[in-house]
Amino acid sequence: MTHIISGLCNRAGRCVEVCPVDCIAPGDPAAGWNGYYIDPLVCIDCEWCPPACPYNAIWPEADVPGFLQADIQANYDFFGRERPEER
């Protein structure tokens, strides 16, 4: 499973500092990608980024609240990844 950075992200960058596999990348605000994004194929689900985020913007994919569900696809889209079908 991967983690998802939601639209609550305000680019504090602490998640990037703690990530052991460098799977987090900043978006380009000019292109409409305002926050940080987690590459779902690189994330190892280490659980280091959620407590580092001062905005509580990072969730395990299965736990993303309903009002932030669109942010799951945004993380996959940012990296050009296809989201696996839910089982």
DOKOLKE-872671 format. One record per atom (N, C-alpha, C, O): x, y, z; residue in one letter; residue number from 1; atom name. Coordinates in steps of 0.2 Angstrom, whole numbers. Layout:
x=X	y=Y	z=Z	code=a	pos=NUM	site=CA
...
% end
This chain:
x=4	y=-6	z=0	code=m	pos=1	site=N
x=0	y=0	z=0	code=m	pos=1	site=CA
x=4	y=6	z=0	code=m	pos=1	site=C
x=10	y=6	z=2	code=m	pos=1	site=O
x=2	y=12	z=-2	code=t	pos=2	site=N
x=5	y=18	z=-3	code=t	pos=2	site=CA
x=2	y=23	z=2	code=t	pos=2	site=C
x=-4	y=22	z=4	code=t	pos=2	site=O
x=5	y=28	z=3	code=h	pos=3	site=N
x=2	y=34	z=7	code=h	pos=3	site=CA
x=0	y=39	z=1	code=h	pos=3	site=C
x=3	y=39	z=-4	code=h	pos=3	site=O
x=-4	y=43	z=3	code=i	pos=4	site=N
x=-7	y=49	z=-1	code=i	pos=4	site=CA
x=-6	y=55	z=2	code=i	pos=4	site=C
x=-8	y=56	z=8	code=i	pos=4	site=O
x=-3	y=60	z=-1	code=i	pos=5	site=N
x=-3	y=67	z=1	code=i	pos=5	site=CA
x=-9	y=71	z=-1	code=i	pos=5	site=C
x=-10	y=71	z=-7	code=i	pos=5	site=O
x=-13	y=73	z=3	code=s	pos=6	site=N
x=-20	y=76	z=1	code=s	pos=6	site=CA
x=-19	y=83	z=0	code=s	pos=6	site=C
x=-14	y=86	z=0	code=s	pos=6	site=O
x=-25	y=86	z=-2	code=g	pos=7	site=N
x=-25	y=93	z=-4	code=g	pos=7	site=CA
x=-24	y=98	z=2	code=g	pos=7	site=C
x=-24	y=104	z=1	code=g	pos=7	site=O
x=-24	y=95	z=8	code=l	pos=8	site=N
x=-22	y=99	z=14	code=l	pos=8	site=CA
x=-15	y=101	z=15	code=l	pos=8	site=C
x=-13	y=105	z=19	code=l	pos=8	site=O
x=-11	y=98	z=10	code=c	pos=9	site=N
x=-4	y=100	z=10	code=c	pos=9	site=CA
x=-2	y=107	z=9	code=c	pos=9	site=C
x=-5	y=110	z=4	code=c	pos=9	site=O
x=2	y=110	z=13	code=n	pos=10	site=N
x=4	y=117	z=12	code=n	pos=10	site=CA
x=12	y=117	z=11	code=n	pos=10	site=C
x=15	y=123	z=12	code=n	pos=10	site=O
x=15	y=112	z=8	code=r	pos=11	site=N
x=22	y=112	z=6	code=r	pos=11	site=CA
x=27	y=113	z=12	code=r	pos=11	site=C
x=32	y=117	z=11	code=r	pos=11	site=O
x=26	y=111	z=18	code=a	pos=12	site=N
x=30	y=112	z=23	code=a	pos=12	site=CA
x=37	y=108	z=22	code=a	pos=12	site=C
x=42	y=111	z=24	code=a	pos=12	site=O
x=37	y=103	z=18	code=g	pos=13	site=N
x=43	y=99	z=16	code=g	pos=13	site=CA
x=45	y=94	z=21	code=g	pos=13	site=C
x=50	y=91	z=20	code=g	pos=13	site=O
x=42	y=94	z=27	code=r	pos=14	site=N
x=45	y=89	z=32	code=r	pos=14	site=CA
x=45	y=82	z=30	code=r	pos=14	site=C
x=49	y=78	z=32	code=r	pos=14	site=O
x=39	y=81	z=26	code=c	pos=15	site=N
x=39	y=74	z=24	code=c	pos=15	site=CA
x=45	y=72	z=19	code=c	pos=15	site=C
x=47	y=66	z=19	code=c	pos=15	site=O
x=47	y=76	z=15	code=v	pos=16	site=N
x=53	y=75	z=11	code=v	pos=16	site=CA
x=59	y=74	z=15	code=v	pos=16	site=C
x=63	y=69	z=13	code=v	pos=16	site=O
x=60	y=77	z=20	code=e	pos=17	site=N
x=66	y=77	z=25	code=e	pos=17	site=CA
x=66	y=70	z=28	code=e	pos=17	site=C
x=72	y=67	z=29	code=e	pos=17	site=O
x=60	y=67	z=29	code=v	pos=18	site=N
x=60	y=60	z=33	code=v	pos=18	site=CA
x=60	y=54	z=28	code=v	pos=18	site=C
x=61	y=49	z=31	code=v	pos=18	site=O
x=58	y=55	z=22	code=c	pos=19	site=N
x=57	y=49	z=18	code=c	pos=19	site=CA
x=63	y=46	z=16	code=c	pos=19	site=C
x=68	y=49	z=14	code=c	pos=19	site=O
x=64	y=39	z=18	code=p	pos=20	site=N
x=70	y=35	z=17	code=p	pos=20	site=CA
x=71	y=33	z=10	code=p	pos=20	site=C
x=76	y=31	z=8	code=p	pos=20	site=O
x=66	y=34	z=5	code=v	pos=21	site=N
x=66	y=31	z=-1	code=v	pos=21	site=CA
x=65	y=37	z=-7	code=v	pos=21	site=C
x=65	y=35	z=-13	code=v	pos=21	site=O
x=65	y=43	z=-5	code=d	pos=22	site=N
x=64	y=49	z=-9	code=d	pos=22	site=CA
x=58	y=48	z=-14	code=d	pos=22	site=C
x=59	y=48	z=-20	code=d	pos=22	site=O
x=53	y=46	z=-11	code=c	pos=23	site=N
x=47	y=45	z=-16	code=c	pos=23	site=CA
x=42	y=51	z=-16	code=c	pos=23	site=C
x=37	y=51	z=-19	code=c	pos=23	site=O
x=44	y=56	z=-13	code=i	pos=24	site=N
x=40	y=62	z=-12	code=i	pos=24	site=CA
x=43	y=68	z=-17	code=i	pos=24	site=C
x=49	y=69	z=-16	code=i	pos=24	site=O
x=38	y=71	z=-21	code=a	pos=25	site=N
x=41	y=76	z=-25	code=a	pos=25	site=CA
x=36	y=82	z=-25	code=a	pos=25	site=C
x=30	y=81	z=-24	code=a	pos=25	site=O
x=39	y=88	z=-26	code=p	pos=26	site=N
x=35	y=94	z=-26	code=p	pos=26	site=CA
x=31	y=95	z=-32	code=p	pos=26	site=C
x=34	y=93	z=-38	code=p	pos=26	site=O
x=25	y=97	z=-32	code=g	pos=27	site=N
x=21	y=99	z=-38	code=g	pos=27	site=CA
x=23	y=106	z=-41	code=g	pos=27	site=C
x=27	y=109	z=-38	code=g	pos=27	site=O
x=21	y=107	z=-47	code=d	pos=28	site=N
x=22	y=114	z=-50	code=d	pos=28	site=CA
x=16	y=118	z=-49	code=d	pos=28	site=C
x=11	y=116	z=-53	code=d	pos=28	site=O
x=16	y=123	z=-45	code=p	pos=29	site=N
x=10	y=127	z=-44	code=p	pos=29	site=CA
x=7	y=130	z=-51	code=p	pos=29	site=C
x=1	y=131	z=-52	code=p	pos=29	site=O
x=12	y=132	z=-55	code=a	pos=30	site=N
x=10	y=135	z=-61	code=a	pos=30	site=CA
x=6	y=130	z=-66	code=a	pos=30	site=C
x=2	y=132	z=-70	code=a	pos=30	site=O
x=7	y=124	z=-65	code=a	pos=31	site=N
x=4	y=118	z=-69	code=a	pos=31	site=CA
x=-2	y=115	z=-65	code=a	pos=31	site=C
x=-5	y=111	z=-68	code=a	pos=31	site=O
x=-4	y=118	z=-59	code=g	pos=32	site=N
x=-10	y=116	z=-55	code=g	pos=32	site=CA
x=-8	y=110	z=-51	code=g	pos=32	site=C
x=-13	y=108	z=-48	code=g	pos=32	site=O
x=-2	y=109	z=-50	code=w	pos=33	site=N
x=0	y=104	z=-45	code=w	pos=33	site=CA
x=3	y=108	z=-39	code=w	pos=33	site=C
x=9	y=109	z=-38	code=w	pos=33	site=O
x=-1	y=109	z=-34	code=n	pos=34	site=N
x=1	y=114	z=-28	code=n	pos=34	site=CA
x=5	y=111	z=-23	code=n	pos=34	site=C
x=9	y=114	z=-20	code=n	pos=34	site=O
x=4	y=105	z=-21	code=g	pos=35	site=N
x=7	y=102	z=-15	code=g	pos=35	site=CA
x=13	y=97	z=-17	code=g	pos=35	site=C
x=16	y=98	z=-22	code=g	pos=35	site=O
x=14	y=92	z=-12	code=y	pos=36	site=N
x=19	y=87	z=-13	code=y	pos=36	site=CA
x=15	y=81	z=-15	code=y	pos=36	site=C
x=9	y=80	z=-14	code=y	pos=36	site=O
x=18	y=76	z=-18	code=y	pos=37	site=N
x=15	y=70	z=-21	code=y	pos=37	site=CA
x=19	y=64	z=-19	code=y	pos=37	site=C
x=25	y=65	z=-19	code=y	pos=37	site=O
x=16	y=58	z=-18	code=i	pos=38	site=N
x=20	y=52	z=-16	code=i	pos=38	site=CA
x=19	y=47	z=-22	code=i	pos=38	site=C
x=14	y=46	z=-24	code=i	pos=38	site=O
x=25	y=45	z=-24	code=d	pos=39	site=N
x=25	y=40	z=-30	code=d	pos=39	site=CA
x=23	y=33	z=-27	code=d	pos=39	site=C
x=26	y=31	z=-23	code=d	pos=39	site=O
x=17	y=31	z=-29	code=p	pos=40	site=N
x=14	y=25	z=-26	code=p	pos=40	site=CA
x=18	y=19	z=-28	code=p	pos=40	site=C
x=18	y=14	z=-25	code=p	pos=40	site=O
x=23	y=19	z=-33	code=l	pos=41	site=N
x=27	y=13	z=-34	code=l	pos=41	site=CA
x=33	y=13	z=-31	code=l	pos=41	site=C
x=37	y=8	z=-30	code=l	pos=41	site=O
x=35	y=18	z=-28	code=v	pos=42	site=N
x=41	y=19	z=-24	code=v	pos=42	site=CA
x=40	y=19	z=-16	code=v	pos=42	site=C
x=44	y=16	z=-13	code=v	pos=42	site=O
x=34	y=21	z=-14	code=c	pos=43	site=N
x=33	y=22	z=-7	code=c	pos=43	site=CA
x=33	y=15	z=-4	code=c	pos=43	site=C
x=30	y=10	z=-7	code=c	pos=43	site=O
x=37	y=14	z=2	code=i	pos=44	site=N
x=37	y=8	z=5	code=i	pos=44	site=CA
x=33	y=7	z=11	code=i	pos=44	site=C
x=34	y=3	z=15	code=i	pos=44	site=O
x=28	y=12	z=12	code=d	pos=45	site=N
x=24	y=12	z=18	code=d	pos=45	site=CA
x=27	y=12	z=25	code=d	pos=45	site=C
x=25	y=8	z=29	code=d	pos=45	site=O
x=32	y=16	z=25	code=c	pos=46	site=N
x=36	y=16	z=31	code=c	pos=46	site=CA
x=33	y=19	z=37	code=c	pos=46	site=C
x=35	y=18	z=43	code=c	pos=46	site=O
x=28	y=23	z=36	code=e	pos=47	site=N
x=24	y=27	z=41	code=e	pos=47	site=CA
x=28	y=33	z=44	code=e	pos=47	site=C
x=26	y=36	z=49	code=e	pos=47	site=O
x=34	y=35	z=41	code=w	pos=48	site=N
x=37	y=41	z=43	code=w	pos=48	site=CA
x=34	y=48	z=41	code=w	pos=48	site=C
x=35	y=52	z=45	code=w	pos=48	site=O
x=31	y=48	z=36	code=c	pos=49	site=N
x=29	y=55	z=33	code=c	pos=49	site=CA
x=23	y=57	z=37	code=c	pos=49	site=C
x=22	y=63	z=38	code=c	pos=49	site=O
x=18	y=53	z=39	code=p	pos=50	site=N
x=12	y=56	z=42	code=p	pos=50	site=CA
x=13	y=60	z=48	code=p	pos=50	site=C
x=11	y=66	z=49	code=p	pos=50	site=O
x=17	y=57	z=53	code=p	pos=51	site=N
x=18	y=61	z=59	code=p	pos=51	site=CA
x=23	y=68	z=58	code=p	pos=51	site=C
x=23	y=72	z=62	code=p	pos=51	site=O
x=27	y=68	z=52	code=a	pos=52	site=N
x=31	y=73	z=51	code=a	pos=52	site=CA
x=27	y=79	z=48	code=a	pos=52	site=C
x=29	y=85	z=48	code=a	pos=52	site=O
x=21	y=78	z=45	code=c	pos=53	site=N
x=17	y=83	z=42	code=c	pos=53	site=CA
x=13	y=87	z=47	code=c	pos=53	site=C
x=9	y=85	z=51	code=c	pos=53	site=O
x=15	y=94	z=47	code=p	pos=54	site=N
x=11	y=98	z=52	code=p	pos=54	site=CA
x=4	y=100	z=50	code=p	pos=54	site=C
x=0	y=103	z=54	code=p	pos=54	site=O
x=2	y=98	z=44	code=y	pos=55	site=N
x=-5	y=99	z=42	code=y	pos=55	site=CA
x=-10	y=93	z=42	code=y	pos=55	site=C
x=-15	y=93	z=40	code=y	pos=55	site=O
x=-7	y=87	z=44	code=n	pos=56	site=N
x=-11	y=81	z=44	code=n	pos=56	site=CA
x=-13	y=79	z=37	code=n	pos=56	site=C
x=-19	y=78	z=37	code=n	pos=56	site=O
x=-9	y=80	z=32	code=a	pos=57	site=N
x=-11	y=80	z=25	code=a	pos=57	site=CA
x=-10	y=73	z=22	code=a	pos=57	site=C
x=-11	y=72	z=16	code=a	pos=57	site=O
x=-6	y=68	z=26	code=i	pos=58	site=N
x=-4	y=62	z=23	code=i	pos=58	site=CA
x=-8	y=56	z=26	code=i	pos=58	site=C
x=-8	y=56	z=33	code=i	pos=58	site=O
x=-10	y=52	z=22	code=w	pos=59	site=N
x=-14	y=46	z=24	code=w	pos=59	site=CA
x=-12	y=40	z=21	code=w	pos=59	site=C
x=-10	y=40	z=15	code=w	pos=59	site=O
x=-13	y=34	z=24	code=p	pos=60	site=N
x=-12	y=28	z=21	code=p	pos=60	site=CA
x=-18	y=28	z=15	code=p	pos=60	site=C
x=-23	y=30	z=17	code=p	pos=60	site=O
x=-17	y=25	z=10	code=e	pos=61	site=N
x=-22	y=26	z=4	code=e	pos=61	site=CA
x=-29	y=23	z=7	code=e	pos=61	site=C
x=-34	y=26	z=5	code=e	pos=61	site=O
x=-29	y=18	z=10	code=a	pos=62	site=N
x=-35	y=15	z=12	code=a	pos=62	site=CA
x=-39	y=19	z=18	code=a	pos=62	site=C
x=-45	y=18	z=19	code=a	pos=62	site=O
x=-35	y=24	z=21	code=d	pos=63	site=N
x=-38	y=28	z=26	code=d	pos=63	site=CA
x=-40	y=35	z=24	code=d	pos=63	site=C
x=-42	y=39	z=28	code=d	pos=63	site=O
x=-39	y=37	z=18	code=v	pos=64	site=N
x=-40	y=43	z=15	code=v	pos=64	site=CA
x=-48	y=45	z=16	code=v	pos=64	site=C
x=-52	y=41	z=14	code=v	pos=64	site=O
x=-50	y=50	z=20	code=p	pos=65	site=N
x=-57	y=52	z=21	code=p	pos=65	site=CA
x=-60	y=53	z=15	code=p	pos=65	site=C
x=-57	y=55	z=10	code=p	pos=65	site=O
x=-67	y=52	z=15	code=g	pos=66	site=N
x=-71	y=53	z=9	code=g	pos=66	site=CA
x=-70	y=60	z=6	code=g	pos=66	site=C
x=-70	y=60	z=-1	code=g	pos=66	site=O
x=-70	y=65	z=9	code=f	pos=67	site=N
x=-69	y=72	z=6	code=f	pos=67	site=CA
x=-63	y=73	z=3	code=f	pos=67	site=C
x=-62	y=78	z=-1	code=f	pos=67	site=O
x=-58	y=68	z=4	code=l	pos=68	site=N
x=-51	y=69	z=1	code=l	pos=68	site=CA
x=-50	y=64	z=-4	code=l	pos=68	site=C
x=-44	y=63	z=-7	code=l	pos=68	site=O
x=-55	y=60	z=-6	code=q	pos=69	site=N
x=-54	y=54	z=-11	code=q	pos=69	site=CA
x=-51	y=56	z=-17	code=q	pos=69	site=C
x=-47	y=52	z=-20	code=q	pos=69	site=O
x=-53	y=61	z=-20	code=a	pos=70	site=N
x=-50	y=64	z=-27	code=a	pos=70	site=CA
x=-42	y=64	z=-26	code=a	pos=70	site=C
x=-39	y=64	z=-32	code=a	pos=70	site=O
x=-40	y=66	z=-21	code=d	pos=71	site=N
x=-32	y=67	z=-20	code=d	pos=71	site=CA
x=-29	y=60	z=-21	code=d	pos=71	site=C
x=-23	y=60	z=-22	code=d	pos=71	site=O
x=-32	y=54	z=-20	code=i	pos=72	site=N
x=-29	y=48	z=-21	code=i	pos=72	site=CA
x=-27	y=48	z=-29	code=i	pos=72	site=C
x=-21	y=46	z=-30	code=i	pos=72	site=O
x=-31	y=49	z=-33	code=q	pos=73	site=N
x=-30	y=49	z=-40	code=q	pos=73	site=CA
x=-25	y=54	z=-42	code=q	pos=73	site=C
x=-21	y=53	z=-47	code=q	pos=73	site=O
x=-25	y=60	z=-39	code=a	pos=74	site=N
x=-20	y=65	z=-41	code=a	pos=74	site=CA
x=-13	y=63	z=-39	code=a	pos=74	site=C
x=-9	y=65	z=-43	code=a	pos=74	site=O
x=-12	y=59	z=-34	code=n	pos=75	site=N
x=-5	y=57	z=-33	code=n	pos=75	site=CA
x=-3	y=52	z=-38	code=n	pos=75	site=C
x=3	y=52	z=-41	code=n	pos=75	site=O
x=-7	y=47	z=-40	code=y	pos=76	site=N
x=-6	y=43	z=-46	code=y	pos=76	site=CA
x=-5	y=47	z=-52	code=y	pos=76	site=C
x=0	y=45	z=-56	code=y	pos=76	site=O
x=-9	y=51	z=-54	code=d	pos=77	site=N
x=-8	y=55	z=-60	code=d	pos=77	site=CA
x=-2	y=59	z=-60	code=d	pos=77	site=C
x=1	y=60	z=-66	code=d	pos=77	site=O
x=0	y=62	z=-55	code=f	pos=78	site=N
x=6	y=66	z=-55	code=f	pos=78	site=CA
x=12	y=62	z=-57	code=f	pos=78	site=C
x=16	y=65	z=-61	code=f	pos=78	site=O
x=13	y=56	z=-55	code=f	pos=79	site=N
x=18	y=52	z=-58	code=f	pos=79	site=CA
x=17	y=48	z=-64	code=f	pos=79	site=C
x=21	y=44	z=-66	code=f	pos=79	site=O
x=11	y=49	z=-67	code=g	pos=80	site=N
x=9	y=45	z=-73	code=g	pos=80	site=CA
x=8	y=38	z=-71	code=g	pos=80	site=C
x=9	y=33	z=-76	code=g	pos=80	site=O
x=6	y=36	z=-65	code=r	pos=81	site=N
x=5	y=29	z=-63	code=r	pos=81	site=CA
x=-3	y=27	z=-64	code=r	pos=81	site=C
x=-7	y=31	z=-63	code=r	pos=81	site=O
x=-4	y=21	z=-66	code=e	pos=82	site=N
x=-11	y=19	z=-66	code=e	pos=82	site=CA
x=-13	y=16	z=-59	code=e	pos=82	site=C
x=-9	y=12	z=-56	code=e	pos=82	site=O
x=-18	y=18	z=-57	code=r	pos=83	site=N
x=-21	y=16	z=-50	code=r	pos=83	site=CA
x=-23	y=9	z=-51	code=r	pos=83	site=C
x=-28	y=7	z=-55	code=r	pos=83	site=O
x=-21	y=4	z=-46	code=p	pos=84	site=N
x=-24	y=-3	z=-47	code=p	pos=84	site=CA
x=-31	y=-3	z=-45	code=p	pos=84	site=C
x=-34	y=1	z=-41	code=p	pos=84	site=O
x=-35	y=-8	z=-48	code=e	pos=85	site=N
x=-42	y=-8	z=-47	code=e	pos=85	site=CA
x=-43	y=-10	z=-40	code=e	pos=85	site=C
x=-39	y=-14	z=-37	code=e	pos=85	site=O
x=-48	y=-7	z=-36	code=e	pos=86	site=N
x=-49	y=-9	z=-30	code=e	pos=86	site=CA
x=-52	y=-16	z=-29	code=e	pos=86	site=C
x=-56	y=-18	z=-34	code=e	pos=86	site=O
x=-51	y=-20	z=-24	code=r	pos=87	site=N
x=-53	y=-27	z=-24	code=r	pos=87	site=CA
x=-59	y=-27	z=-19	code=r	pos=87	site=C
x=-61	y=-33	z=-18	code=r	pos=87	site=O
% end
